[in-house]
Amino acid sequence: MSIVKNSRHLFNEIATGYPIPGQTTVYDDSQTIDLDKAPLNGGVLVKILYLSIDPYLRFKMRHPEAEKHISLYKFGEPIDSFGVGVILRSQNSAYAVGDHVVSGFPHQEYVVLPKDAPLRVVKNEAKIPWSLYIGIAGMPGMTAYSGWNHFAKSKPSGSTVFVTTAAGPVGATVVQLAKADGHKVIASAGSKDKVDFVKSLGADVVFNYKEQDTREILKREGPIDIYWDHVGGDILDAVLENVRNSGSIVIVCGSVSGYNGTPNPVYRHNLIFERDVTIYGFVNMTIAGRYREAFYKEIPEAIASGQMKYREHIIKGLENAPQAILDVQLGKNEGKSIIQVAAE
Amino acid sequence: MSIVKNSRHLFNEIATGYPIPGQTTVYDDSQTIDLDKAPLNGGVLVKILYLSIDPYLRFKMRHPEAEKHISLYKFGEPIDSFGVGVILRSQNSAYAVGDHVVSGFPHQEYVVLPKDAPLRVVKNEAKIPWSLYIGIAGMPGMTAYSGWNHFAKSKPSGSTVFVTTAAGPVGATVVQLAKADGHKVIASAGSKDKVDFVKSLGADVVFNYKEQDTREILKREGPIDIYWDHVGGDILDAVLENVRNSGSIVIVCGSVSGYNGTPNPVYRHNLIFERDVTIYGFVNMTIAGRYREAFYKEIPEAIASGQMKYREHIIKGLENAPQAILDVQLGKNEGKSIIQVAAE
């Protein structure tokens, strides 16, 4: 019997505040697929194993008019995010049955993709868990790696770095890259567990931002030379008040304070010029190309050897994806949030 | 009779909102100086001719605890700004009687400066008005010149540039440099007179921001590749909403929206990373050194030939300096605001 259920995770309505499981996005198991006979038209049939739940998914749930360049989710269709899958059938000689592939995938159990779909075959010579290829060895890790190499490499060893959401896959990678470059690293996270994890990465000063005042810590431990920003708003103000005069840089890689509801504004923009701050905003895709080869050569091996550390939060079952999205926005996940759609 | 009045313009109290003439700063003519006998101790006696009234003077009127790195004014002492003076007596062989010198000067008619005072002798081979050496041929002009050359030169000809406070000496210089580089220039100013002046500089789209909506203009005429920011706050938000996706730059050279009272916040900081914006904050002194020689070689000649245009608003008498400071904050000056302290 080759006809099986093909459950999906659909975009249902715009999120205004936090996304609401079962309302903003919904789980749907009404569809089936014939795994043997589904027409491929020169493409491939992929069984999805893992799907990534990232903070940025939230801003694809905005009104289509809000921001035009980031492809927003469409009502009634599966949301998409990075995933790992395995090829079940192929009419494309670039992909063999059994190949593991990484790409942006729709949230569903099985998907037929056209001939020109941008799949990357992962050989995994380092023999690390496949799920890591959408975490520290995937987009989040590469965001950290490419951003760090692109913007922060010119700073002399011994600079002071501040990283927010430091237990997340991007933040944790930045902490480790910054320590490897000989910097002093100040890092914040939102639970005792996360703080302990970030300490284990070698960060010099780690604090729970829900219990300790970021301004006070930065005043005592700064001034800051490099700020890796995932937050924006008041925390960016706190950093601007505590950057080194002249030459400091802010690398803006996220803005979670403004994702759910009214943005948390920045008041101290005058300090950008008074203190000669350079702010680099970036999304991974614009610079990653230059660093991809080095990243895949270096990072999976460093993970396999235990030199590069990570934490995963794997949740089994696509039906749990709506709740996982909310949990990431609330910072409840302890490690990179990943939905395991199917066993290998 | 060599004993003469030596009137001064003193810092009296912190400004919280707009500076109040006669209260925030006060004119005082209670002192005298003996021009023949005042001891020089190896230094010079300078008669001050012109003093510059700039927007940035406002943030030297804050509470001393507010910002530490910009030397704030001291109660009961003359405020200082850039000025042009002439040497009346000299015990320093570097300066001859009759030399014109430019420096930061205290606001008073005559001043004895020590041997190591950082005076720059201006030969004025281009024979332009001396007052310009604190305007388009001085600090404001050099701020525009060095900032433009440092941050904006890599952009291809035909980019779209937006300049705020475009009738001011920095803005007007930026407009002319941007047009010389072949860009499309959108510029805003605060009166019909100012708009007419900026049009005469060759800007492509000039509007009165008090009468027309900046967002609408930018939406229609953008997207923006280069924003020269003197304002911050809501106008910076309007620009972030209308920058080109990927690769746009913001050069932050002032933040007048936040000088007087509660800062006007920035809400759309999320667009900094979503749209790959780079923001360069700078104050002139950190980069001017690299561009000084080229600036003095190029700009006074360009002014003398009529190629580089400017407007001055010269006010006679140091007693009018307190009001001139407020007028600059309110944008009432029509051209670079300068106090003529004495006839040459």
Boltz contact constraints between the chains, C-beta under 6 A:
constraints:
  - contact:
      token1: [A, 69]
      token2: [B, 245]
      max_distance: 6.0
  - contact:
      token1: [A, 232]
      token2: [B, 269]
      max_distance: 6.0
  - contact:
      token1: [A, 245]
      token2: [B, 69]
      max_distance: 6.0
  - contact:
      token1: [A, 246]
      token2: [B, 286]
      max_distance: 6.0
  - contact:
      token1: [A, 252]
      token2: [B, 272]
      max_distance: 6.0
  - contact:
      token1: [A, 252]
      token2: [B, 273]
      max_distance: 6.0
  - contact:
      token1: [A, 253]
      token2: [B, 273]
      max_distance: 6.0
  - contact:
      token1: [A, 255]
      token2: [B, 269]
      max_distance: 6.0
  - contact:
      token1: [A, 255]
      token2: [B, 270]
      max_distance: 6.0
  - contact:
      token1: [A, 258]
      token2: [B, 270]
      max_distance: 6.0
  - contact:
      token1: [A, 263]
      token2: [B, 267]
      max_distance: 6.0
  - contact:
      token1: [A, 265]
      token2: [B, 265]
      max_distance: 6.0
  - contact:
      token1: [A, 265]
      token2: [B, 267]
      max_distance: 6.0
  - contact:
      token1: [A, 266]
      token2: [B, 266]
      max_distance: 6.0
  - contact:
      token1: [A, 266]
      token2: [B, 269]
      max_distance: 6.0
  - contact:
      token1: [A, 267]
      token2: [B, 263]
      max_distance: 6.0
  - contact:
      token1: [A, 267]
      token2: [B, 265]
      max_distance: 6.0
  - contact:
      token1: [A, 269]
      token2: [B, 232]
      max_distance: 6.0
  - contact:
      token1: [A, 269]
      token2: [B, 255]
      max_distance: 6.0
  - contact:
      token1: [A, 269]
      token2: [B, 266]
      max_distance: 6.0
  - contact:
      token1: [A, 270]
      token2: [B, 255]
      max_distance: 6.0
  - contact:
      token1: [A, 270]
      token2: [B, 258]
      max_distance: 6.0
  - contact:
      token1: [A, 272]
      token2: [B, 252]
      max_distance: 6.0
  - contact:
      token1: [A, 272]
      token2: [B, 281]
      max_distance: 6.0
  - contact:
      token1: [A, 273]
      token2: [B, 252]
      max_distance: 6.0
  - contact:
      token1: [A, 273]
      token2: [B, 253]
      max_distance: 6.0
  - contact:
      token1: [A, 273]
      token2: [B, 281]
      max_distance: 6.0
  - contact:
      token1: [A, 276]
      token2: [B, 281]
      max_distance: 6.0
  - contact:
      token1: [A, 276]
      token2: [B, 282]
      max_distance: 6.0
  - contact:
      token1: [A, 276]
      token2: [B, 286]
      max_distance: 6.0
  - contact:
      token1: [A, 277]
      token2: [B, 281]
      max_distance: 6.0
  - contact:
      token1: [A, 278]
      token2: [B, 280]
      max_distance: 6.0
  - contact:
      token1: [A, 279]
      token2: [B, 279]
      max_distance: 6.0
  - contact:
      token1: [A, 280]
      token2: [B, 278]
      max_distance: 6.0
  - contact:
      token1: [A, 281]
      token2: [B, 272]
      max_distance: 6.0
  - contact:
      token1: [A, 281]
      token2: [B, 273]
      max_distance: 6.0
  - contact:
      token1: [A, 281]
      token2: [B, 276]
      max_distance: 6.0
  - contact:
      token1: [A, 281]
      token2: [B, 277]
      max_distance: 6.0
  - contact:
      token1: [A, 282]
      token2: [B, 276]
      max_distance: 6.0
  - contact:
      token1: [A, 286]
      token2: [B, 246]
      max_distance: 6.0
  - contact:
      token1: [A, 286]
      token2: [B, 276]
      max_distance: 6.0
